């Protein structure tokens, strides 16, 4: 029924209730969401860079009044007991009202009486739902990548450190705009590599690697590669600028040694970041049905993620020769496709 507020438990006892007519909450209900992001301003650059982190769905508060004279004898307190049971259980819920459908938990529920509630059978109530995201009935997708690039950040960090650790000779300080441009690129590389490390650190704490995480790593590694190529391009201008400004042999010699060192380390970084980027791309482009459990987990949660129901955990267990729903960290699981 389109005008019903439907609340369903997706796990646990899988209880369900439909609030209709006079049992519905007041109509002033907000379904808020916002885009999470971080804003970065680099020194000397007036333009900011945003890192998009994804949509967050803000909690929704329902408020209403249940009256026995409209719902039936003792129905108000029965509804209160039901909502309290949902709150106590703490199971994941699907909540649908019209075009709005979200998943989350019942974070708060409280009830009472005030001037509007004239009798014991009139109960004012408030329910606060905190959301994990929108609900969708679309076919379960297996586009979750197998994470096998845990050492990618170490490789890129090692190559970046070799570049960033090359000191600029004192004789070249402030001599050429090209040198300042190289230093700007180095600052951006340092930031991007740090972000790669954070992405991979986050990925290793997840049950499986979402495609969004893979794609974020691809973007960051491409940025490292682009900055490395930018340094190589800039280096081509430095000798001419240095000769035009500096006339002592030591400065020219120092500039040549520094340029060659930077060019070699930058070339290695460009090649290394491209290789790691392509490795992540292969994961993102593949339809993978294998996941790695990086912490102790219950197969019911895995089943809920892939199939939309916790009940298929037995299918996963049987497919992998497991007897119990709890699996330890380090377990590799194959997720069987349900044939329609």
C-alpha positions as CSV (number, residue, x, y, z in Angstrom):
1,X,0.0,0.0,0.0
2,X,1.7,3.2,-1.1
3,X,0.5,5.3,1.8
4,X,1.9,3.0,4.5
5,X,5.1,3.4,6.5
6,X,6.6,-0.1,6.3
7,X,9.3,-1.1,8.8
8,X,11.0,-4.5,8.3
9,X,13.8,-6.2,10.1
10,X,16.3,-7.6,7.6
11,X,18.0,-9.8,10.2
12,X,17.1,-11.4,13.5
13,X,13.4,-12.1,14.0
14,X,12.6,-10.3,10.7
15,X,9.5,-8.6,12.2
16,X,7.5,-6.3,10.0
17,X,4.9,-3.6,10.6
18,X,2.8,-1.3,8.3
19,X,1.6,1.9,9.8
20,X,-1.4,3.2,7.9
21,X,-4.1,5.9,8.2
22,X,-4.2,7.4,11.8
23,X,-1.2,5.3,12.8
24,X,1.1,7.2,10.4
25,X,3.5,9.8,11.8
26,X,3.0,13.5,11.2
27,X,3.7,14.5,7.6
28,X,6.5,17.0,8.4
29,X,9.3,14.5,7.8
30,X,12.7,15.2,6.3
31,X,14.9,12.8,4.3
32,X,18.2,14.6,4.3
33,X,21.5,13.6,2.6
34,X,24.7,15.4,1.9
35,X,27.9,14.8,0.0
36,X,30.9,14.2,2.3
37,X,34.1,15.8,1.1
38,X,37.4,17.3,2.2
39,X,38.7,20.6,0.8
40,X,42.4,21.1,0.3
41,X,44.2,24.4,-0.5
42,X,47.8,24.0,-1.6
43,X,50.4,26.7,-0.9
44,X,50.6,29.3,-3.7
45,X,47.5,27.8,-5.5
46,X,44.4,29.9,-5.2
47,X,42.1,27.1,-6.4
48,X,41.0,24.4,-3.9
49,X,40.8,20.7,-4.6
50,X,37.8,18.7,-3.3
51,X,38.1,15.0,-2.4
52,X,34.6,13.5,-2.8
53,X,34.0,10.9,-0.2
54,X,30.4,9.8,-1.0
55,X,26.8,10.5,0.0
56,X,25.8,10.3,3.7
57,X,22.2,9.9,4.6
58,X,21.2,12.0,7.7
59,X,19.0,10.6,10.4
60,X,15.2,10.9,10.0
61,X,12.9,11.6,12.9
62,X,9.3,10.5,12.8
63,X,6.8,11.9,15.3
64,X,3.2,11.1,15.8
65,X,0.4,10.2,18.1
66,X,-1.4,6.9,18.4
67,X,-5.0,7.0,19.8
68,X,-6.9,3.9,20.8
69,X,-10.2,5.4,19.8
70,X,-9.0,5.4,16.1
71,X,-6.8,2.3,16.2
72,X,-8.7,0.0,18.5
73,X,-8.4,-0.9,22.2
74,X,-4.9,-1.2,23.5
75,X,-3.4,-0.8,20.1
76,X,-1.4,2.3,21.0
77,X,0.5,0.5,23.7
78,X,0.9,-2.5,21.5
79,X,2.6,-0.4,18.8
80,X,4.9,1.1,21.5
81,X,5.9,-2.4,22.6
82,X,6.7,-3.3,19.0
83,X,8.9,-0.3,18.4
84,X,10.7,-0.8,21.7
85,X,11.4,-4.4,20.7
86,X,12.9,-3.1,17.4
87,X,15.0,-0.6,19.3
88,X,16.2,-3.2,21.7
89,X,17.1,-5.7,19.0
90,X,19.3,-3.3,17.0
91,X,18.8,-5.2,13.8
92,X,19.2,-3.7,10.3
93,X,15.9,-2.4,9.1
94,X,14.3,-1.5,5.8
95,X,12.0,1.5,6.1
96,X,9.8,2.5,3.2
97,X,7.3,5.4,2.9
98,X,6.1,6.2,-0.5
99,X,9.1,6.9,-2.8
100,X,11.5,6.9,0.1
101,X,13.2,3.6,0.9
102,X,16.3,3.4,3.2
103,X,18.2,0.9,5.3
104,X,19.5,1.6,8.8
105,X,18.7,1.1,12.5
106,X,16.1,2.4,14.9
107,X,18.5,4.6,17.0
108,X,16.0,6.1,19.4
109,X,12.4,5.6,20.4
110,X,10.5,7.3,23.1
111,X,6.9,8.0,24.0
112,X,4.8,9.9,26.5
113,X,1.8,12.2,27.1
114,X,1.2,15.9,27.0
115,X,-1.7,18.3,26.5
116,X,-2.5,16.7,23.1
117,X,-2.8,13.3,24.7
118,X,-5.9,13.5,26.8
119,X,-6.2,9.9,27.9
120,X,-3.9,6.9,28.6
121,X,-4.9,5.6,25.2
122,X,-3.3,8.6,23.5
123,X,0.4,8.2,23.2
124,X,2.8,10.6,21.6
125,X,5.8,9.0,20.1
126,X,9.1,9.8,18.4
127,X,11.4,7.4,16.4
128,X,14.8,8.3,15.1
129,X,16.3,6.2,12.3
130,X,19.9,6.4,11.4
131,X,20.6,5.3,7.9
132,X,23.3,3.2,6.2
133,X,22.0,4.2,2.8
134,X,19.2,3.8,0.3
135,X,17.4,0.5,-0.2
136,X,17.4,-1.0,-3.6
137,X,15.7,-4.1,-5.0
138,X,17.9,-4.3,-8.0
139,X,19.8,-7.5,-8.8
140,X,22.7,-8.2,-6.5
141,X,25.9,-7.2,-8.2
142,X,29.2,-9.0,-7.8
143,X,31.3,-6.0,-8.8
144,X,33.4,-6.1,-5.7
145,X,37.1,-6.4,-6.3
146,X,39.5,-8.9,-4.7
147,X,42.0,-6.9,-2.8
148,X,45.5,-8.1,-3.5
149,X,47.4,-4.8,-3.6
150,X,48.1,-4.3,0.1
151,X,51.8,-3.6,-0.7
152,X,51.0,-1.1,-3.4
153,X,51.3,1.9,-1.1
154,X,54.7,0.6,0.2
155,X,56.0,0.4,-3.4
156,X,54.7,3.8,-4.3
157,X,55.9,5.3,-1.0
158,X,59.4,3.9,-1.6
159,X,59.6,5.4,-5.1
160,X,58.2,8.7,-3.9
161,X,60.7,8.8,-1.0
162,X,63.6,8.3,-3.3
163,X,62.4,11.4,-5.2
164,X,61.4,13.5,-2.3
165,X,64.7,12.7,-0.4
166,X,66.9,14.4,-3.1
167,X,68.0,17.7,-1.6
168,X,68.2,20.9,-3.5
169,X,71.8,22.3,-3.5
170,X,72.1,25.6,-1.7
171,X,73.7,27.1,-4.8
172,X,70.3,26.6,-6.6
173,X,68.0,28.1,-4.0
174,X,65.6,30.6,-5.7
175,X,67.4,30.5,-9.0
176,X,64.8,29.4,-11.4
177,X,61.0,29.3,-11.6
178,X,61.3,25.8,-13.0
179,X,62.8,24.6,-9.7
180,X,59.9,26.1,-7.8
181,X,57.5,24.3,-10.1
182,X,59.3,21.0,-9.4
183,X,58.9,21.6,-5.7
184,X,55.2,22.3,-6.1
185,X,54.8,19.0,-8.0
186,X,56.7,17.2,-5.2
187,X,54.3,18.6,-2.6
188,X,51.4,17.4,-4.6
189,X,53.0,14.0,-5.0
190,X,53.6,13.8,-1.2
191,X,49.9,14.5,-0.6
192,X,48.6,12.1,-3.2
193,X,50.8,9.2,-1.9
194,X,49.6,9.9,1.6
195,X,46.0,9.6,0.3
196,X,46.9,6.3,-1.5
197,X,48.1,5.0,1.8
198,X,44.9,6.0,3.6
199,X,42.7,4.4,0.9
200,X,44.6,1.1,1.1
201,X,44.7,1.2,5.0
202,X,40.9,1.7,4.9
203,X,40.5,-1.1,2.4
204,X,42.3,-3.7,4.5
205,X,39.9,-3.2,7.3
206,X,36.8,-4.0,5.2
207,X,35.3,-7.4,4.5
208,X,35.6,-6.8,0.8
209,X,36.9,-4.0,-1.4
210,X,34.2,-1.8,-2.8
211,X,34.7,-0.6,-6.4
212,X,34.6,3.0,-5.2
213,X,37.7,2.4,-3.1
214,X,39.5,0.8,-6.1
215,X,38.5,3.7,-8.3
216,X,39.7,6.2,-5.7
217,X,43.1,4.4,-5.7
218,X,43.2,4.5,-9.5
219,X,42.6,8.3,-9.5
220,X,45.2,9.0,-6.9
221,X,47.9,6.9,-8.6
222,X,47.1,8.6,-11.9
223,X,47.6,11.9,-10.1
224,X,51.0,10.7,-8.9
225,X,51.9,9.6,-12.4
226,X,50.7,12.9,-13.9
227,X,52.7,15.0,-11.4
228,X,55.8,12.9,-12.1
229,X,55.5,13.5,-15.8
230,X,55.0,17.2,-15.0
231,X,58.3,17.2,-13.2
232,X,60.0,15.6,-16.2
233,X,58.5,18.2,-18.5
234,X,59.5,21.0,-16.2
235,X,63.1,19.8,-15.9
236,X,63.6,20.3,-19.6
237,X,63.3,24.1,-19.0
238,X,65.6,24.3,-16.0
239,X,69.0,24.1,-17.6
240,X,68.3,27.1,-19.9
241,X,66.8,29.1,-17.1
242,X,69.8,28.3,-14.8
243,X,72.4,29.3,-17.5
244,X,70.6,32.6,-18.1
245,X,70.7,33.5,-14.4
246,X,73.9,31.8,-13.1
247,X,77.4,32.2,-14.4
248,X,79.5,30.3,-11.9
249,X,80.6,26.8,-12.7
250,X,79.6,25.3,-9.3
251,X,76.0,26.3,-9.6
252,X,75.8,24.9,-13.2
253,X,77.5,21.7,-12.0
254,X,75.1,21.3,-9.0
255,X,72.2,22.0,-11.3
256,X,73.1,19.3,-13.7
257,X,73.6,16.7,-11.0
258,X,70.4,17.6,-9.3
259,X,68.5,17.6,-12.5
260,X,69.8,14.1,-13.5
261,X,69.0,12.7,-10.0
262,X,65.4,14.1,-10.1
263,X,64.8,12.9,-13.6
264,X,65.9,9.4,-12.8
265,X,63.8,9.1,-9.5
266,X,60.8,10.8,-11.2
267,X,60.9,8.3,-14.1
268,X,60.9,5.4,-11.7
269,X,58.0,6.9,-9.8
270,X,56.0,7.5,-13.0
271,X,56.6,3.9,-14.1
272,X,55.8,2.4,-10.7
273,X,52.7,4.4,-10.1
274,X,51.4,3.5,-13.6
275,X,52.0,-0.2,-12.9
276,X,50.1,0.0,-9.6
277,X,47.4,2.0,-11.2
278,X,46.9,-0.6,-13.9
279,X,46.8,-3.3,-11.3
280,X,43.9,-1.6,-9.5
281,X,42.2,-1.0,-12.9
282,X,42.2,-4.7,-13.6
283,X,40.5,-5.3,-10.3
284,X,37.9,-2.6,-11.0
285,X,37.2,-3.9,-14.5
286,X,36.8,-7.6,-13.5
287,X,33.6,-9.2,-12.2
288,X,35.1,-10.9,-9.2
289,X,33.2,-13.4,-7.0
290,X,36.1,-14.0,-4.5
291,X,36.4,-11.9,-1.3
292,X,38.9,-12.0,1.6
293,X,37.8,-11.7,5.2
294,X,40.3,-9.3,6.8
295,X,38.7,-9.5,10.2
296,X,36.5,-12.0,12.0
297,X,33.0,-11.9,10.4
298,X,29.7,-13.6,10.4
299,X,28.5,-15.1,7.1
300,X,25.0,-13.7,7.8
301,X,26.4,-10.2,7.2
302,X,28.2,-11.3,4.1
303,X,25.0,-12.9,2.8
304,X,23.1,-9.7,3.5
305,X,25.6,-7.7,1.5
306,X,25.6,-9.9,-1.6
307,X,22.0,-11.3,-1.7
308,X,20.0,-8.8,0.3
309,X,19.1,-11.3,2.9
310,X,21.0,-13.0,5.8
311,X,19.3,-16.3,5.1
312,X,21.7,-17.3,2.3
313,X,24.6,-17.7,4.6
314,X,24.2,-21.5,4.5
315,X,24.7,-21.4,0.7
316,X,28.0,-19.5,1.1
317,X,29.1,-21.9,3.9
318,X,28.3,-25.0,1.8
319,X,30.0,-23.6,-1.2
320,X,33.2,-23.0,0.8
321,X,33.1,-26.2,2.9
322,X,32.3,-24.3,6.2
323,X,30.2,-25.7,9.0
324,X,29.7,-22.5,11.0
325,X,28.7,-18.9,10.2
326,X,31.6,-17.3,12.0
327,X,34.8,-17.1,9.9
328,X,38.2,-15.9,11.0
329,X,40.3,-13.2,9.5
330,X,42.4,-14.3,6.5
331,X,39.6,-16.6,5.1
332,X,39.1,-16.5,1.3
333,X,35.5,-17.0,0.3
334,X,33.9,-17.7,-3.0
335,X,30.4,-16.2,-3.4
336,X,28.1,-18.4,-5.5
337,X,25.8,-16.7,-8.0
338,X,22.1,-17.4,-7.4
339,X,20.6,-18.5,-10.8
340,X,17.2,-17.1,-11.5
